[in-house]
């Protein structure tokens, strides 16, 4: 017989004028290999069909089921209850708009972020559908793929001190990871000064507090610290060039 687990779950429906934020308690007997995804589905099916939470792939790929698990952002589908204490507190991710209970709207936030950082390959070359695919060094392709593994779950944003202080403006580590990915890509023809116009401000890389909570909670273990450091150095150099251009407008920086 497994443990009896107590789940303290945040409840609130912003679309219902009569609803007020509160915590509801549910009890379940733990089973072998139980994940929080399994537990939440059992609670909804057996105890409370009104419980709202998001899920899709159940394999840690879609990022839909991210939530605060005992105060830490993580994916419900790959968090096993055996790794948690008898009492488990579940809250929705901060920063994002609340849909209801544990469900938040990450899609609108990520769509805006991708538009803000212009998350596509910038090139002046015309596309030829009949041309051979452009070749790329295998090592470089692996480096780009490493950053492409981001599933946009929102865990890094929820763990970010700056994003929690400025939820409407700060881009977050996920945006810097996207920028770093395109800076690596030889097909993208932008240069550092153009990237500076996008992220060289307080809403961008210079607003990062460097706490690295983003890397600590990333479920895909993407090396965000490396990308933040690289981007800060390159954008810092671009900022110095901009300052010299203002101080000595008649001279070109090296």
Secondary structure by P-SEA (a helix, b strand, c coil): cccbbbbbbbbbcccccccccbbbbbbbbbcccccaaaaaaaaaacccccbbbbbcccccccccccccccccccccccccccccccbbbbbccccccccccccccaaaaaaaaaaaacccccccbbbbcccccbbbbaaaaaaaaaaaccccccccccccccccccccccccaaaaaaaaaaaacccccccaaaaaacccccccccccccccccccccccccaaaaaaaaaaaaaaaaaaaaaaaaaccccccc
